[in-house]
Amino acid sequence: NCYSKPSAEDAALIFRALGYDFCRDVFLDDHNLLGIRHMGWPDLVGVNADAIQFVEVKRGDKMTFGQLRHFPFILERSVPLYIAKIPPRLGTEVS
């Protein structure tokens, strides 16, 4: 896993920005699905004391199962979600 874990302070900031209801819904929706809590969430989180937004970085056009499951969940709760498309690495093709 190449992702860093947030500090307790960062986690508290994210929790406050998303709100109790959002965090509760994530837990209730995902708690029985093994592995789903770790897949499908956007790559980047921008957060400050007043707001939060997510950014997904895509090299291709395909969304994963987890993204198809989580992105509507995020958007239904009016949390901004942006998708940044970047070109494929040189010498590779995106299927």
C-alpha positions as CSV (number, residue, x, y, z in Angstrom):
1,N,0.0,0.0,0.0
2,C,1.6,3.3,-1.1
3,Y,-1.0,5.6,0.6
4,S,0.0,7.3,3.8
5,K,-2.2,7.2,6.9
6,P,-3.6,10.5,8.1
7,S,-2.5,11.8,11.4
8,A,-5.2,11.9,14.2
9,E,-5.5,15.7,13.6
10,D,-6.0,15.2,9.8
11,A,-8.5,12.4,10.5
12,A,-10.5,14.6,12.9
13,L,-10.5,17.4,10.3
14,I,-11.8,15.0,7.6
15,F,-14.5,13.7,10.0
16,R,-15.6,17.3,10.9
17,A,-15.6,18.3,7.2
18,L,-17.7,15.3,6.1
19,G,-19.9,15.3,9.1
20,Y,-21.2,12.6,11.4
21,D,-24.0,11.5,9.1
22,F,-21.7,10.9,6.1
23,C,-19.2,8.9,8.2
24,R,-22.0,6.9,9.8
25,D,-23.4,6.1,6.4
26,V,-20.0,5.0,5.1
27,F,-19.7,2.6,8.0
28,L,-23.2,1.2,7.8
29,D,-23.0,0.8,4.0
30,D,-19.6,-0.9,3.9
31,H,-19.1,-2.7,7.2
32,N,-20.1,-6.2,5.9
33,L,-18.2,-6.0,2.6
34,L,-14.7,-7.3,3.1
35,G,-12.1,-5.1,1.3
36,I,-14.6,-2.6,0.0
37,R,-13.6,0.0,2.7
38,H,-10.2,0.2,1.0
39,M,-11.1,0.2,-2.6
40,G,-12.9,2.7,-4.8
41,W,-12.3,5.9,-2.7
42,P,-10.8,8.8,-4.6
43,D,-7.0,9.2,-4.7
44,L,-6.7,12.6,-3.1
45,V,-8.6,14.4,-0.3
46,G,-8.4,18.2,0.0
47,V,-9.7,19.4,3.4
48,N,-9.7,22.4,5.6
49,A,-11.7,23.4,8.6
50,D,-14.8,24.3,6.5
51,A,-14.8,22.0,3.5
52,I,-13.6,18.8,1.8
53,Q,-13.3,17.7,-1.7
54,F,-12.1,14.5,-3.4
55,V,-10.0,14.1,-6.6
56,E,-9.7,10.9,-8.6
57,V,-6.7,10.6,-10.9
58,K,-7.4,8.5,-14.0
59,R,-4.9,7.3,-16.7
60,G,-7.7,5.5,-18.6
61,D,-11.4,5.7,-18.9
62,K,-12.4,2.7,-16.8
63,M,-13.8,3.0,-13.4
64,T,-13.3,0.2,-10.9
65,F,-16.1,-1.6,-9.1
66,G,-15.4,0.2,-5.9
67,Q,-15.5,3.6,-7.7
68,L,-18.8,2.8,-9.3
69,R,-20.1,2.0,-5.8
70,H,-18.6,4.9,-3.9
71,F,-18.6,7.8,-6.2
72,P,-22.5,8.1,-6.4
73,F,-22.5,7.7,-2.6
74,I,-20.1,10.7,-2.3
75,L,-22.0,12.8,-4.9
76,E,-25.4,12.1,-3.4
77,R,-24.2,13.7,-0.2
78,S,-23.1,16.9,-2.1
79,V,-19.4,16.4,-1.5
80,P,-17.4,17.8,-4.4
81,L,-15.6,15.0,-6.5
82,Y,-13.4,15.8,-9.4
83,I,-11.8,13.4,-11.9
84,A,-8.4,14.5,-13.3
85,K,-7.6,12.6,-16.5
86,I,-3.9,12.4,-17.3
87,P,-2.2,10.8,-20.3
88,P,-0.9,7.3,-20.2
89,R,2.8,6.7,-19.3
90,L,5.0,6.7,-22.4
91,G,5.3,3.3,-23.9
92,T,2.1,1.9,-22.4
93,E,-1.4,1.6,-23.7
94,V,-4.6,2.1,-21.7
95,S,-7.2,-0.5,-22.3
